[in-house]
């Protein structure tokens, strides 16, 4: 896979790896009771979404010189705080 000069993969494989990581993050956050807002591009290799209820974040990032996107953030590890109160 080539790059477009900005260290970002292009083509169908790069898009699919990003979409797969995004779906993993959304599913894990939903399992913990989070309701995610709009995904924001923080950087060309970092995208994030916040829980509308408690503000916990999910991030999808691609480390430099790697093709794989990784998911992370508090919403993947912690139950939604608003859900705990109810």
N, C-alpha and C positions, 0 to 999 in steps of 0.2 A: 504494500500500500504506500502511496506517495503522500507528500504533504503539499500544501498550497503556499508555503513560505511563512506561515505563522505557526508552525509546529502543530497543526491540527490535521487529523486524518480526513480525507474526503472519500467519496464513493459510497457504495451501498454497504460495505462491511463496516465502515466507520459509523455510519448512521445507525445501523442495526445494533452495534455495541452500545451506543448512547441510549437508544430506545430501550434496550434490555435492562440497562442499569437504572434508568428512570422508572420503569415498571417495577423492578425489585424494590426500589425505595418507596414508591407509592403503596405497594401492597404491604410492606412491613409496617409502614406508618399507620395504615388503615387498620391492621390487626391490633395495633396498640390504641385504637380509638381516636386517632388524629384525623382532622379534616383539613387537608392541605389547600393552600391558596394557589395563586398563579406562580408558575416557575419563573424565576428571574435569572438572567445571565449576569453573573457577577464578574466573570472574566471569560476569556475564550475557552478555558479549561475548567471552569467552575460554574455550576448552576445550583440554585437553592430555592426551596419553598418552605414557608412557615405554616404551622398549624393555625387555623383561624381561631381556635378556642384558647389555646395556651401559649402560642408563640414558639413552640419547639421546632427546630429546624431539621430538614432533610437536605443533604447535599449530594450532588453527583459531580465527581471530579475526575479528571484524567491527568495523572502525573506526567511531567515532562518526559519525553522520549519513550512513552508507552502508548500502546493502542487501546488498552483496556480502560474502561471507565469504572470507577469505584463509588459505592454508596456509603454514606455515613451520616452522623448526626444524632442528636438526642432523641428525636422522634422514633428512631429505629430501636432504641433501647429502653425507653420509658413510656409508661401508660400516660395518656393525656391527663393532665392535672385537673381539667374541668370534669372529666369523666369520673375521677376519683371522688370528687365532691358530691356528685349526684347520687 
